[in-house]
Amino acid sequence: MASRTGRTRNARKVRRSKKGKARKRKEQNRGTTPKFSIHLDQA
């Protein structure tokens, strides 16, 4: 069985690695750049 310290360290590592995953997934699905028209001056 792992020591309590080891379990705590592992839990903290997992928590740290999970941070921001929801935001990254959302940006990946939606796209990160805003919608805007390109090259309006050449129309």
C-alpha positions as CSV (number, residue, x, y, z in Angstrom):
1,M,0.0,0.0,0.0
2,A,1.2,3.5,-0.8
3,S,2.1,5.9,2.0
4,R,-0.3,8.7,2.8
5,T,2.4,11.2,1.6
6,G,2.7,9.4,-1.7
7,R,-1.0,9.3,-2.2
8,T,-1.3,13.1,-1.4
9,R,1.6,13.9,-3.8
10,N,0.0,11.8,-6.5
11,A,-3.5,13.4,-6.0
12,R,-1.9,16.8,-6.2
13,K,-0.1,15.9,-9.4
14,V,-3.4,14.6,-10.9
15,R,-5.3,17.7,-9.9
16,R,-2.6,20.0,-11.4
17,S,-2.6,18.1,-14.7
18,K,-6.4,18.3,-14.9
19,K,-6.5,22.1,-14.6
20,G,-7.4,23.9,-17.8
21,K,-8.4,20.7,-19.7
22,A,-12.1,21.8,-20.0
23,R,-11.0,25.2,-21.3
24,K,-8.6,23.7,-23.8
25,R,-11.2,21.2,-25.0
26,K,-13.7,24.0,-25.5
27,E,-11.3,26.1,-27.5
28,Q,-10.3,23.2,-29.6
29,N,-13.9,22.4,-30.5
30,R,-15.0,26.0,-31.0
31,G,-11.9,27.5,-32.5
32,T,-9.8,30.1,-30.7
33,T,-9.8,33.0,-33.3
34,P,-12.7,35.4,-33.4
35,K,-14.8,35.5,-36.6
36,F,-13.9,38.5,-38.7
37,S,-13.7,39.3,-42.4
38,I,-10.3,39.1,-44.0
39,H,-8.8,41.6,-46.5
40,L,-11.6,44.2,-46.5
41,D,-9.3,46.8,-48.1
42,Q,-8.8,44.7,-51.3
43,A,-12.5,44.2,-52.0
